[in-house]
Amino acid sequence: MNRDRLKAKLLETINNKRQEMIETANTEGYTSDSAIKCSQDLDMLINKYQQILLEEKASTTGPFYEFVHTMKMWTLSDNFKLQFIEK
């Protein structure tokens, strides 16, 4: 299955699960086992969708972006270390 079809199917499943969670919460209560299970399932589906988006973004950014991002992280951690030492 190509990525666009997978994303569309995931969005459809996310919307269906969201509706199921709302209906379950309204009938059985927000803290019922069924509502919590729906919420956890929904979280997993959303995480899968976000992972696909991140993979797409990573595949378009290339190695230079990775290098710049790594350098920023070093700079941030160096600044944190300096602030920590000064205090």
C-alpha distance (Angstrom), angle and dihedral (degrees) to the residues before:
residue distance angle dihedral
M1 . . .
N2 3.79 . .
R3 3.78 121.1 .
D4 3.80 97.2 -106.3
R5 3.80 92.4 52.5
L6 3.80 90.6 45.6
K7 3.81 91.3 51.2
A8 3.80 91.7 47.9
K9 3.81 91.5 49.0
L10 3.82 91.1 47.5
L11 3.81 91.8 50.1
E12 3.79 90.0 50.6
T13 3.81 90.9 48.8
I14 3.82 90.7 46.6
N15 3.79 91.4 53.0
N16 3.81 92.1 47.2
K17 3.81 92.0 48.5
R18 3.81 91.0 46.8
Q19 3.80 90.3 53.3
E20 3.81 90.9 46.9
M21 3.80 90.4 50.6
I22 3.81 92.5 50.4
E23 3.80 92.5 48.6
T24 3.80 92.1 46.2
A25 3.81 92.4 48.1
N26 3.80 91.3 49.3
T27 3.80 94.2 49.9
E28 3.81 102.9 33.7
G29 3.78 102.1 23.8
Y30 3.78 133.9 -96.3
T31 3.79 94.0 -89.9
S32 3.79 97.4 45.2
D33 3.79 117.7 124.8
S34 3.80 90.6 -115.6
A35 3.80 94.1 51.6
I36 3.80 91.6 47.5
K37 3.82 90.8 49.1
C38 3.82 90.3 51.0
S39 3.79 90.0 48.8
Q40 3.81 91.8 51.1
D41 3.81 91.4 47.4
L42 3.79 89.4 49.7
D43 3.81 90.9 50.6
M44 3.80 90.7 53.2
L45 3.80 92.3 49.5
I46 3.80 92.1 49.2
N47 3.81 90.2 48.0
K48 3.82 90.2 52.6
Y49 3.80 90.5 50.5
Q50 3.80 92.3 48.4
Q51 3.80 90.7 48.3
I52 3.80 89.8 55.6
L53 3.80 90.1 50.5
L54 3.81 91.0 49.5
E55 3.80 91.6 49.1
E56 3.80 90.1 50.7
K57 3.78 91.1 49.8
A58 3.80 92.3 47.2
S59 3.79 91.8 50.7
T60 3.81 91.2 54.7
T61 3.80 98.6 43.8
G62 3.78 98.8 62.1
P63 3.79 132.7 -161.6
F64 3.81 96.3 -56.2
Y65 3.80 90.8 61.7
E66 3.80 89.4 49.3
F67 3.80 90.1 51.9
V68 3.82 93.5 48.8
H69 3.79 91.3 46.6
T70 3.81 90.7 50.8
M71 3.79 91.4 49.6
K72 3.81 90.8 50.7
M73 3.79 89.9 52.0
W74 3.81 90.7 51.7
T75 3.78 90.6 49.6
L76 3.78 92.1 49.0
S77 3.78 92.9 48.8
D78 3.82 91.1 46.4
N79 3.81 90.7 52.2
F80 3.78 90.2 48.9
K81 3.80 91.4 50.6
L82 3.80 91.3 49.3
Q83 3.80 92.2 49.9
F84 3.78 90.5 47.0
I85 3.82 92.4 51.3
E86 3.79 93.7 46.6
K87 3.82 93.2 55.1
